[in-house]
C-alpha cells in the first residue's frame, strides 16, 4: 500500500520548547550559535527516534518553526549529514538517514573490546566508595523503569558504563565510545520502547555490577559481553516490525517507485517559538 513521506510540520516545535512557552518562559537562541543549537536539537531528536528514520526534513519548515532564517538550518543539516544522521539528495530533499547496520555492528565491536577490558581492569581497582557508586547507579536505574521516564532510564544506563570506565582509570575513553555509537544509540532508544526491555537491560546491568562487587573478574567480563551483544537480539526484534528503518548497505537516492514505500510515521512536531530571533 502506498504511503506518503513524513514531513516536519512548520507549525510545531520540540515538546520541551512548547512546555517552556506554556510555563511562560520564552525560548531564545544566540545568533552566533544558531547552527550549533539547531544541530543539537535535531541530532537528539534523530537519535532518540522522535524524528523517525527516512522522515523528510524541510529546511524551510524547520526554519519557520524556530522563527529563524534557513542558513543555520542548512549548516545543521550539513553537519548531520557528515555524521551519517541525515541524507541530502539534491533536487529532491533531505531525509533522516536509516539506521546503518554496518555502523551498529562496528560500534558494538568497539564497545565490547573497550568495555570488557575496562571491566577486567576495574575489578582490581574497586574500593568501598566505588562499590557504593555502582549500587547507587543501579538503584537509580531501577527506580526509572517507567514508560514516561525512558530518557532518564537511558541516561542512567550511560552513567553505569561511564562509571566503570572511570573506575578502570580510563574515564576520558567514554568520549571515544560516544562518538562511535551514534547509530547504535538509535537502536537502543527504540529498544526501550519494547515491552519488558527495560527490565531485561536492568537485569543485565545488575549481573555486571554483582560480579564486580564480588570481585569476580571473569564473571564480570562475561556479563558485560553478554549485555553488549544483546544489541543483536534487539535488532532482530525491531526489524520484524520496523524493517524500513534499517539499511544493510549505504544506498543512493530513492527511486521514484521507492518514494511511496517510505514510512509514513509522523516525526516529532515543531511549533513556532514565542521569541523571534533576528534573521
WOKA-V457310 format. One record per backbone hydrogen bond with DSSP energy under -1.0 kcal/mol. CO is the residue of the C=O (numbers start at 1). NH is the residue of the N-H. E is the energy in kcal/mol with one decimal. If there is no record, write none. Layout:
co:CO nh:NH e:E
co:CO nh:NH e:E
This chain:
co:6 nh:56 e:-2.6
co:12 nh:271 e:-6.2
co:14 nh:18 e:-2.2
co:15 nh:19 e:-2.5
co:16 nh:20 e:-2.1
co:17 nh:21 e:-2.3
co:18 nh:22 e:-2.4
co:19 nh:23 e:-1.7
co:20 nh:25 e:-2.9
co:21 nh:24 e:-1.6
co:30 nh:33 e:-1.9
co:31 nh:34 e:-1.2
co:33 nh:37 e:-2.5
co:34 nh:38 e:-2.9
co:35 nh:39 e:-2.4
co:36 nh:40 e:-2.3
co:37 nh:41 e:-2.3
co:38 nh:42 e:-2.6
co:39 nh:43 e:-2.8
co:40 nh:44 e:-2.2
co:41 nh:45 e:-2.1
co:42 nh:46 e:-2.2
co:43 nh:47 e:-2.6
co:44 nh:48 e:-2.5
co:45 nh:50 e:-1.2
co:45 nh:51 e:-2.4
co:50 nh:268 e:-2.4
co:52 nh:55 e:-2.1
co:55 nh:96 e:-2.7
co:58 nh:62 e:-2.6
co:59 nh:63 e:-2.7
co:60 nh:64 e:-2.4
co:61 nh:65 e:-2.2
co:62 nh:66 e:-1.9
co:63 nh:67 e:-1.0
co:63 nh:68 e:-2.5
co:70 nh:74 e:-2.7
co:71 nh:75 e:-2.3
co:72 nh:76 e:-2.2
co:73 nh:77 e:-2.4
co:74 nh:78 e:-2.2
co:75 nh:79 e:-1.9
co:76 nh:80 e:-2.5
co:77 nh:81 e:-2.3
co:78 nh:82 e:-2.0
co:79 nh:83 e:-1.4
co:80 nh:85 e:-2.6
co:81 nh:84 e:-1.2
co:85 nh:97 e:-2.4
co:87 nh:95 e:-2.6
co:89 nh:92 e:-2.2
co:89 nh:93 e:-2.7
co:93 nh:89 e:-3.0
co:94 nh:57 e:-3.1
co:95 nh:87 e:-2.9
co:96 nh:54 e:-2.6
co:99 nh:247 e:-2.5
co:100 nh:104 e:-1.8
co:101 nh:105 e:-2.8
co:102 nh:106 e:-2.1
co:103 nh:107 e:-2.5
co:104 nh:108 e:-2.2
co:105 nh:109 e:-2.2
co:106 nh:110 e:-2.3
co:107 nh:111 e:-2.7
co:108 nh:112 e:-2.8
co:109 nh:113 e:-2.0
co:110 nh:114 e:-2.4
co:111 nh:115 e:-3.4
co:112 nh:116 e:-1.9
co:113 nh:117 e:-1.1
co:114 nh:118 e:-1.8
co:115 nh:119 e:-2.3
co:116 nh:120 e:-2.2
co:117 nh:121 e:-1.9
co:118 nh:122 e:-2.7
co:119 nh:123 e:-1.7
co:122 nh:125 e:-1.8
co:122 nh:126 e:-1.0
co:127 nh:131 e:-2.1
co:128 nh:132 e:-2.0
co:129 nh:133 e:-1.8
co:130 nh:134 e:-2.4
co:131 nh:135 e:-2.2
co:132 nh:136 e:-2.4
co:133 nh:137 e:-2.3
co:134 nh:138 e:-1.8
co:135 nh:139 e:-2.3
co:136 nh:140 e:-2.4
co:137 nh:141 e:-1.9
co:138 nh:142 e:-2.5
co:139 nh:143 e:-1.6
co:141 nh:144 e:-1.0
co:144 nh:146 e:-2.4
co:146 nh:149 e:-2.2
co:147 nh:150 e:-1.0
co:149 nh:153 e:-2.5
co:150 nh:154 e:-2.5
co:151 nh:155 e:-2.2
co:152 nh:156 e:-2.1
co:153 nh:157 e:-2.0
co:154 nh:158 e:-2.3
co:155 nh:159 e:-2.4
co:156 nh:160 e:-1.8
co:157 nh:161 e:-1.6
co:158 nh:162 e:-2.7
co:159 nh:163 e:-2.5
co:160 nh:164 e:-2.0
co:161 nh:165 e:-1.7
co:162 nh:166 e:-2.2
co:163 nh:167 e:-2.9
co:164 nh:168 e:-2.1
co:165 nh:170 e:-2.9
co:166 nh:169 e:-1.4
co:170 nh:173 e:-1.4
co:171 nh:174 e:-1.6
co:172 nh:175 e:-1.5
co:173 nh:177 e:-1.8
co:174 nh:178 e:-3.0
co:175 nh:179 e:-1.9
co:176 nh:180 e:-1.3
co:177 nh:181 e:-1.1
co:181 nh:185 e:-2.7
co:182 nh:186 e:-1.3
co:183 nh:187 e:-1.3
co:184 nh:188 e:-2.2
co:185 nh:189 e:-2.5
co:186 nh:190 e:-1.7
co:187 nh:191 e:-2.2
co:188 nh:192 e:-1.5
co:190 nh:193 e:-1.5
co:191 nh:194 e:-2.1
co:194 nh:197 e:-2.1
co:196 nh:200 e:-1.7
co:197 nh:201 e:-2.7
co:198 nh:202 e:-2.6
co:199 nh:203 e:-2.2
co:200 nh:204 e:-2.1
co:201 nh:205 e:-2.4
co:202 nh:206 e:-2.9
co:203 nh:207 e:-1.8
co:204 nh:208 e:-1.8
co:205 nh:209 e:-2.7
co:206 nh:210 e:-2.9
co:207 nh:211 e:-1.9
co:208 nh:212 e:-1.9
co:209 nh:213 e:-2.9
co:210 nh:214 e:-1.6
co:211 nh:216 e:-2.8
co:212 nh:215 e:-1.6
co:215 nh:217 e:-1.0
co:216 nh:220 e:-2.5
co:217 nh:221 e:-2.2
co:218 nh:222 e:-2.5
co:219 nh:223 e:-2.2
co:220 nh:224 e:-2.3
co:221 nh:225 e:-2.6
co:222 nh:226 e:-2.4
co:223 nh:227 e:-2.0
co:224 nh:228 e:-2.6
co:225 nh:229 e:-2.0
co:227 nh:230 e:-1.1
co:228 nh:231 e:-1.0
co:229 nh:232 e:-1.5
co:230 nh:234 e:-2.0
co:231 nh:235 e:-2.3
co:232 nh:236 e:-1.8
co:233 nh:237 e:-2.2
co:234 nh:238 e:-2.7
co:235 nh:239 e:-2.7
co:236 nh:240 e:-1.0
co:238 nh:241 e:-1.1
co:238 nh:242 e:-3.8
co:242 nh:245 e:-2.1
co:243 nh:246 e:-1.6
co:245 nh:99 e:-3.2
co:247 nh:101 e:-2.2
co:255 nh:258 e:-1.6
co:255 nh:259 e:-1.3
co:258 nh:261 e:-1.3
co:259 nh:262 e:-1.3
co:260 nh:3 e:-2.9
co:270 nh:13 e:-3.5
